[in-house]
Amino acid sequence: MKKSILLAWLVFPLSSLLAQSNTYWQQHVDYKMDVVMNVKTYQYKGKQELVYTNNSLDTLRKVFYHLYPNAFQPGSEMDARIQSIKDPDARMITKTKVNGVDVKESRIKNLKPNEMGFLKIQNFQQDGVSATAKEVGTILEVTLAKPLLPHATTTFTLDFEGQVPIQIRRSGRNNAEGVELSMTQWYPKIAEFDFEGWHADPYIAREFHGVWGNFDVNITIDKDYILGGSGYLLNKNEIGYGYQDAGVVVAIPKKTKTLTWHFNAPMVHDFAWAADKNYIHDVLKAPNNVDLHFLYKNDEKVVATWKQAEPKIVQLMTIFNSKVGDYPYKQYSVIQGGDGGMEYAMCTLILGKGKLDGLVGLIAHEMGHSWFQHVLASNESKHGWMDEGFTSYLEDFGSNEVADKKTDNPFANAYKGYYKMVASGKELPQTTHADRYDENSLYSTTSYSKGEIFLTQLAYLIGKENLDKTLKRYYSDFKFKHPTPNDIKRSAERVSGANLDWYLTDWTETTNTIDYGIKEVNANPEATTVTLERIGRMPMPIDLLVEYTDGATESFYIPLRMMSFEKENQNPTVKRTVLSDWAWAYPTYTFALKTNSKTIKKITIDPSEFMADVKRENNVFMQ
């Protein structure tokens, strides 16, 4: 075993995989792939060996594979969805004028045979015996040669042939920024089977879900190309790749037409790579001896911006480690490629042009997915808010920390987006499958903004310190697993002692909204009675700030009965009084302020504005 492979495995001791409850299980895979890329035709051929371990209690008679490139064909489900959805992704359409009217057309619809994507499978065998494999759109349905029993292991082998499409979305060739190969969702990928059964979703728009395992990949390509992607490059010397003292990696020409790049990616659930003849490749050291790789086009403006961004990304990794837990691998690559940004195992492919702040924010988000998706591998299709929302939280927190000018509430835009969606009347529950949203914008706001608020509002419920502890506990308990919504809720409950089932239900499974108001304020010489009302369907505890005309302030906290919890004072410089709890069934709540000779100037419900109250104008009383 080579030293680099051994070191990679040391990152993942067996005990970490076994440290799970007696009822939890997950499948395991070991991929070996050899692929040869023809850079003239953009076609590639490969062989795949997959050792599959069935850790479930089910006997499997079928298995399913994803054939993602088949989505980029005229008439595919992805093509049909682009043509039917109200707000198709602007990157996936062309606009033309017909009789003076803008007409949107799917870019997939008009792809020529040599421009579309495909992935064809031949010679599928199970333990050397032929099995029946049927292609159904972007899914390969395989009837096994023999049933796979619980806790048994089998080996699947196959040959595959693919064509890289003109870049439409995420994967493809020759994108708008001139990157030649963005190889994502490119290989036959076995679908996930878990306690809910098979997740063999067609590739319509988003998202991905994969089986934890190890990838050993050999990529043979024209020698002029520089590659980056998932995993550790094991044969730097063989392909003539060396490190200079300045930390810049340079390709050393060799007398050969092609080179074979050998990558090993341990304990991941996907594998991606990119290639271009004109990449600059920088390497910076990050915390815990992690190598941060940056591959970007040799363009004057791009180079200047990326050079400025690189030290900020080192800072961001430090911040994310502190906020959630240590990044567990020894390598991470930021690669110019793709269309926007998309996360993959140990790397991201992103757009490379633009201003510095935008680039740093984009990298912050995509790198944040290394924690919330590529270590905590929730099912993106079913629970996109756990992936995109939690990553957006990390992005906004981290970007604010490295910004020259900081803001008091870096999450404010998430609330604005959520309020706008609620006002539209089109909101769907967060339990909606990612492909089923009526509009792309609704998916985005629900997953990114409302998902981010799940965490910021959790800080409102249990306190900022408990939220920080929750994130660390969640990461520690569920890394290299497939956590579900209940798992983040239980982590918060274990840390804080609060009952939070109502919060998970109302916020993620319904479109119930929060709306509290100050109904009445009645003053007399001795006291002032304040009556609050719950207008929205969703309950919350209440923070109340009272300001007096003499400049004095005091706060009041009204616990929510069903939480069985009392939050610590988040601002110890202001005197706080804990009042009796408020049960959800009572629409109003009245309490008395002993004002004596003091005159109230202002009363505010939730002065922090971290409670997502959809009608903030009734949260304030002015005398």
N, C-alpha and C positions, 0 to 999 in steps of 0.2 A: 504493500500500500504506500503510495507516495505521501510524503510529508504534508503537502498542501491539503490532500484529501483527509488525512488523519486529523489535522488541525480543524478542518471544517466540521468533522464529526464530533470533535470535543465540545463544540458549541452546543450540541444537542445530546446530552447524556440520556441514556435510556430511561433513567428514573423520571425525567421531566415528562416523558410520554406516558409513563405508567401512573403518574400522580394525578389520577382522575377518579371520579366516583365509581363504585362497583357497577353502576348501570350504564355509564357512558362508554361508547365505543365509536370508533371511526375507521374507515377503510384505509388501506395503505398501498402505495404503488411505488415501483422502481422502474423508471424509464431508461432505456438505452436507445439512442437514435443516431443514425448516420445519414446525413443529407448532403447532396451535391447540388449547388445552385448554378444554373446557366444564366449568366448575366446578360446574354444577348437576347434570349427568348423570355427571360423572367419566369422560367419554369424550373422546378426542382424535383428531384427524386430522392426517396429515402427508404430506409428500413427501420422498423421500430420493434423493440422487444419490451414487453411490459409485464413485470411480475406483479400480480394482483393478489392481495391478501384480503379475504373476506372475514372481517372481524365481527360481523353481525350474527344474529341467531337465525337468519333466513338462509334457505337454500336458493341459490341464484341459478336460474335456467336461461336468463338472457342478460346481456350487458349492453350498454349504449355508449356511443362515442359522439363527440361534437365534431362536425366538419364545417367549421366557421367560414372558410373562404367561399363556400357555396352560396352564401347570402349575397355575394356580389355578382349576381347573374340576373339578367332581365327576367321578370316574372317571379322572382323569389318572394318569400314572405316579407323580407326587408323592403324590397322594391314596392310591394303592394302597400305596405304601411306608410312609406314616404308619400305615396300618392293619395292616401285616404285621410291622413291625420290633418287637423286644422292648421297646425303650426309646425311644418316639417323642419328638421334641422337645416339651417341655412347652408351648412357645408355639404349637404347631400342633395342639393337641388340646383337647377339652373333656372334663370328667369328670362323669359322672352316676352315680347309684346305682340299681341294678336288683336288687331283692330283697336290699338291704343290701350289695351288692357294687359296688365302684367299677368303672365301665365307661369306657374311654377311646375317644373318637370323634374322627376327623379333622375339623378345622374346615372343611376344603375340601369334605368330603362333603356338607354341608348348605347350601352357598352357593346363594343364589337367582340367577336370571339377571342381575339388576342389581347383584349383589354380587361376582360372579366376575370373573376377568381374561380378556382375550382380545387377540389381535393378529392382524388379518386383512390379507392382502396382495392388492393388485389391480394390474393393468397393469404387470407386470414386463417390462422391456425391456433388451436388451443392445445398446448402440450404436444405439438407436432401433428395434430389431427385437424383436418379441415373443418371449419365451422361455417354456418350459413350467415352471410352478412348482407343486409339489405339497406341501400341508401334511401333515406326519406328526407329530402330537402337538406337541411343542415345537420341531420342526425343519422348515424349509422346504427342500425338495430341488428344485434348479433344474437343468434340462437346458438347456445354453447354446444359443443360436441358431447360434453358430459356435464351434469349439474355440478355446481361449485358449492360444496357443503360448508356449514358454519365453521369458522376458524381454519379453513383450508386455504392453500395457496396454489395458484395456477399461473402458467406463462402464456401470454398472448403474443403472437408475432404477426406482422403484416408488412406489406410493401405499400408505399404511397407515392402518388404523383400529384404535384400541385402547380398552380399558376398564380403568381402574385398579381392582384388586380391593380388597375389604375387606382391611386389612393382616393377612396370615397370617405371612409370613416375608420380611424385608428390604424388599420393595417393597409399596406399597399406600397406602390412604387411611385417614384418621381412626384413627390408632393409639391405643394405650392412654394415651399422654401428650397426646393431642389434636392432634398434628401432622397437618395436613390432607393433604399430598401428599408421599410419599417415592417419587420417580421413579427407581427403579433397575431395571436389566434391562428397560427399557421400550420399546426401539426394535428394529427388525429388525437384528440384529448378525451380520455375516458370520463364519462359523466359521474357525478357524485351520487352515491347511494348512502342514505343515512336513516335515522329513526323515522323519518317521514316517507321513505321510499326513494325511488329514482327521481333525480332532478335533470331530466333530459329535455330542457327547454329549447325550442328552436331559436336561432339567432335572428331576432327581429329588430332589435335596437340596442338593448342592454339587458342584463349585465352578466357577470361571470361567476361561476362557482366551481371549485375543483377539489380534487382528492390530494391530501397531503402525501408527499413522497420525495424521492430523490431522482434527479435528472443527470444523466451522463450523455452529453451531446457532442458529436463531431460535425462540424460544418466545413465543407470544402467549397472554396470560392476563388475567383480570380485574385491573384496575389496583390493587385493594386488596391484592394479594399481594406479598410480598417473597420473592425467590428467592436461592438460593445453590447452588453445585455445582462441577462440573469447569470448568476453563478460566478465561479472563479475560473480564470483562464489558467489551464494547467501546463501549457506547453509554450510559454513565452519564448524560450530559447530556440525551440524547434522551428518556429515561424519567423524568427528574427525580430522579436519584439523586445526592446530593452529600455531600461530606465536611465535617464540622464540625471546628473546631480541636481539640476534645476527642478526636478520633479515632473518634467514633461516626457511623455512617452513618444518615441519615434519608431517608425517602421524602417527596418534595414532591408534593402532590396536583396532578393535571393534569385538565383538562376533557376526559376521554376515558373510555370504558368499559373499554378494554383497553390493555395495553402490550405491546410486543414487546421481549423481552430477547435481546440478541445476544451469544453466547459464542463464544470461540475457544479450543480446547484443542490445543496443538501436541504432537506426538509422544507420544501416549498410546494405551492399548488399550481404553478404555471411556469412557463419558460418563454422569454421573448428576447429578440435581438434586433439590431439595426446595423446597416453597413453603408458606407459611402467612401468614395475615393478621396474626398476632400475634407475629412474630419481633422480638426485639431483635438488633441487628447491631453488633458491636464489631470494630475492626481494631487489631491491635498489630503493631509492626515486629519482625521476627525477624532472625537473622543473614543477611548477604548481601542485605540490602534486600528480604527476603521479607515480603509482607503476610500475616499470620495473621488470617483471618476467623473470627468466632464468631457463629453464629446460633442463638438459643435462645428458648424461650417466655417471655413476660412474666409469669412467676409468681414471687412473692416469694422462695420458697425456692430455686427454680432460679436466679434472678438472683444471689442471694448466693453460691451455690456456684460458679457459672461465673466470677464476677468474681474469686474467690480462685484458681481453677484457671488462669486465663489466663496469668499470669506464669510459672507452672511449665511451661506448654507451650512458651513461648519458651525456657526453660532446656533442655527436652527436645530441641528442635530443634538447639540448640547442641551438646548431648551426642551426638546421633545423627550430626550432621555430622562430629564429631571421631572417632567410633567407626568409621564406615563410609565416608563421603564426603559432599560437599556436596549438599544437596537441590537439584535442577537447575532447578526452576521458580521463579517470582517470586510465587506465590500458593499458599496452602493453606487450606481451609475446614473447620472443625469445626462440624457441623450437628446440632441435635437433630432426630431423625427415625429411622425404622427400629425395630428391636426387638432391643436389645442393642448390637451394633456391627458395622459392615461397612465395609471399605475400598473406595474407588473412586479414580479418577484425580484427583489434586489435591484430594481431599476425603474426609471420612468422614461417615457418618450414624450417630449413636449415640443411646442413651437419655440423657435429660437430667437425670433425678431421681436422688437418692441422695446419699451422703456424699462429701466432698471426695476422700478417698484413692481411693475406688472410681472416681470420675469421672476423676481424673488417670491412674490405672492403665489405664482403658479407652481414654482418648485416647492414652496412650503406646503401647498396642498397635496401635490402628488407624492412628495416624500412622506408626508403625514400618513398616507395610506399604507406605508410600510408597517405602521403600528395597527391602524384600523382597517385591515383587510388582508395584509400579507403576513401578519402574525396572529391577529385576532380575525379569523376568516369567517365572518358572518356571511349568510346567503344574500348576496347583493340583489338578486332578483326579487326576493320576498321582503327583505328588510334593508332597503337601500339607505334608509335614514341612519342605521347603525354604522354604515360605512362612510357615506358622503357627509352626513351630519356631524359625526364625531370628528372626522378629518377636518371639516370646515371649522370646527371649534379650535382644533390644534393650529390650523392655518392662521386664523384671526388672532389667536393669543400669541403665537410665535412671531408673526409679522409685526405685531404691535411692539413686541419686546425688542426687535432689532431695528425698528424704525427710528429715524432721527427725531421725529416729533411723535410722541405717544398720545393716545386718546384715552379718556376715562372709561369709555365703554366700546371696546373693539368689536363687540358683537351687535352693535346697533342696526347694521344693515340687514342682519338675519331677521330681526323683529319687524323691520319695515316691509321686507318681502312677504313675511307671514301675514301681516295685517292686510296687505294688498290682496293676497289670495283669499282671505276670509271675506273681504268686502266684495269680491267678485261673485261669491255664491257658488263657485265651482269646485270647492275643496273636496277631496276624497280622503278616506282614512289612510293612514300610513301602512296599513295592512294590504293595500292594493298592490297587486303584482306590478313590477316595473314596466312591463309591456302593455298594461291595461289602462293607463291614464288617457283621458280624452285629449289632453294636450301635453306636449313636451314641457311647456312652462310649468304646468301643475306638478309634474314629476320632479322637476328641478327644485321648485320651492318647497315641496313636501319633504324631499330627501335631504337637501342641503340646508335650507333655512330652518324648517321646523325640526329637523333632526338635530341641528346645532342647538336650538332652544331647549331641546330635551335636557341637555347638560347644563346650560346656563341657568335654566329654571330649577334644575335639581340643586344648584348652589343656593338658590332662593329658598328652597324647601328645607334642606338639611345643613346649609352653611358652606362657605367656600372651602374651609379646611376639610370638611367631610367629603366634599366632591373630589378634592385632590387625592384623598385617601382611597376613595372609591375607584378612581381611574387606575391607581397603582394596584389595588386588590384585584380588580377585573383583569388587568393585564397579567398579573402573576398567576391567577387561577385558570385562565382560559387561553394563554398563548399556545400556538400550534394546535388549536382546536377550532371548532365551528360554533361559537357562542350564539345564543338566541336572545331575543329581547328579555326573556325572563332572567337571563344570567346577569345582565347589567343591573337590572332591578334588584336582584338578590344580593349582588355585590354592595349596592348602596344600602340595603337593609342591614347587611351584616356589619358594615362599618358604622352606621349611624344608630341602629336600633329602631328606626322609624318603620312603620307599615306603609308600603308604597304601591301595593297592588292597584289601588284606585287610580294612581297617577299613570301607571303604564297603560291601564285600560282606557281611561278617558283621553289621554294625549295621543296614543298611537292607534287605538282600535276604533275610535269614533271621530267625528268632527265637532264634538262639543267644544264650546268656547268659554273663556274666562271673562267675566264682566262683573266687577264689583263697583258699587257707587256709594257716595255719602248722601243718604236720603234726607236726613234732618239734623240740624244743630240748634238746640234750644238753650239759651243762656239765662241764668239768674245770678243774684249776688254771691251765692255759695258755691254753685256748681254749674257745669254745662253738660247736658246730655247729648250724646252723639248716637245717631242711628245709621247703621250701615245696611246695605241690601245686596243680596246675591241675585244678579239678573241673569247671568249666564248659567249654563247647566253644569259646568265643571267646577268642583270645589277647590279651594286653596286656603292655606293659613294666611293671615293678614299682618303685614307690617304697617304701622301707622306713625307718621311724624306730625307732632303738633308744634307750631311756632307761635310765639307770643309777641306782642307789640314791643315788649321791653328787650327783645333780642334773645330771650331764653328759649330753649328747645327741649323737648322730651319725646321719647318714643314709646309705643305700646305694641305688644305682640299678642295676637289672638291665635292660639293653636287651633288646628283642625282636628276635631275629635277622632276621626277615623285614622289619623296618622299615629296616634298614641305617642306623641313626640313633642319635645320643646326645644326649639332651635336656640343655640347660644347667641348672645348679643353680638351682632356683626360690627357694631360701632360702639365700643366701650366708652368713648368720650362723651356719649350722650346717654343720660339716665334712661333706663328702660323698665317698664312695668309689664309683667306678664298677666294678662287678663284670663278669665275663664274661657274654656274652649267653645268653639262654634260648630255645632253639628250641621251637616249638609241639609237636612230636611227643613230647617228653619230658614225662611227666606230673609229674615231681618235679624239684626243683632244690635242691642242698645247697651251703652255703658256710660258712666258719669265721670267727668273730669272735675277734680276739686280745684277750680280756678281761683276761688276767693276773689282777690282784687285784681288778678291778672286778666288781661283781655287777649282773646285768641286772634291771631292775625291770619293763620293759615293751617289747614289740616290736609295731609296728603296720604293717600293709600299708596303703599309701595314707592317710596321716593327713589329707590335704586332703579326702578323700571325694568327689573329682571323678571317680574311676573308678566306673562304675555296677556295682559288685559286688553281686549280688543276695542275698548272705548275709554280711553284714558281721560277724556274731558270730564267725566263724572267722578274721577278719583280725587279731585281737589275741591276744597271749600275755602273761599276767601271771605273774610269778614268785611 
